[in-house]
Amino acid sequence: MTIIASLLFLTALVASIGVIILSIRSAMPRIQEVIDMEFAPAMQRERRIILGDMRRLAPATIIAFPNAPRVQNDKRLAA
């Protein structure tokens, strides 16, 4: 009985390791692409839009958030 349990455990362990390796191997191109984008020497002027199988480059839009000027109060109350 112990031999059967040990064989079932080893089979499940090998199967789970195989699934982990296969999923990492299939995701490796995307992982490498993200690493290359993060550690690129120059600032990227385009952004990647990825929707499933459709991949295209679009110009990056730069959004400036204006800072609201702070109101200077002459009279302040002490707490």
C-alpha positions in Angstrom: 0.0 0.0 0.0 2.9 2.4 0.8 4.5 1.7 -2.6 1.2 2.5 -4.4 0.8 5.7 -2.5 4.5 6.7 -3.1 4.1 6.0 -6.8 0.9 8.1 -7.0 2.6 10.9 -5.1 5.7 10.9 -7.5 3.4 10.8 -10.5 1.5 13.8 -9.3 4.7 15.6 -8.4 6.2 15.0 -11.9 3.0 16.0 -13.6 2.8 19.3 -11.7 6.4 20.1 -12.4 5.8 19.4 -16.1 2.8 21.7 -16.2 4.7 24.5 -14.5 7.6 24.2 -16.9 5.3 24.1 -20.0 3.4 27.2 -18.8 6.6 29.1 -18.2 8.0 28.0 -21.5 4.8 29.2 -23.4 4.9 32.6 -21.5 8.6 33.1 -22.1 8.4 35.3 -25.2 6.0 37.8 -23.4 8.2 37.7 -20.3 11.3 38.5 -22.4 9.4 41.3 -24.2 8.4 42.9 -20.9 12.0 42.7 -19.6 13.3 44.3 -22.8 10.8 47.1 -22.6 11.6 47.8 -18.9 15.4 47.8 -19.3 15.5 49.6 -22.6 18.3 52.2 -22.7 16.2 54.9 -24.4 12.8 56.2 -23.7 10.2 54.4 -25.8 8.2 56.8 -27.9 5.6 54.1 -28.7 3.4 52.0 -26.6 2.4 48.5 -27.3 -1.3 47.7 -27.5 -1.9 44.0 -27.1 -5.5 42.7 -27.4 -5.3 38.9 -27.7 -3.7 38.0 -31.0 -3.8 41.5 -32.3 -0.6 43.5 -31.7 0.2 46.9 -33.1 2.2 49.9 -32.2 0.5 53.2 -31.4 2.1 56.6 -30.7 2.3 57.2 -27.0 0.1 60.1 -25.8 1.7 62.3 -23.1 -0.8 63.5 -20.6 0.1 66.5 -18.6 -1.6 66.9 -15.3 -1.7 70.6 -14.3 -1.0 71.5 -10.7 -3.6 73.7 -9.2 -2.0 76.7 -7.6 -2.1 76.7 -3.8 -4.1 79.5 -2.2 -2.0 81.5 0.2 -4.1 82.4 3.2 -2.9 85.5 5.1 -4.9 84.8 8.2 -4.4 81.4 9.9 -6.0 80.2 13.0 -4.0 78.4 15.6 -5.5 75.3 17.0 
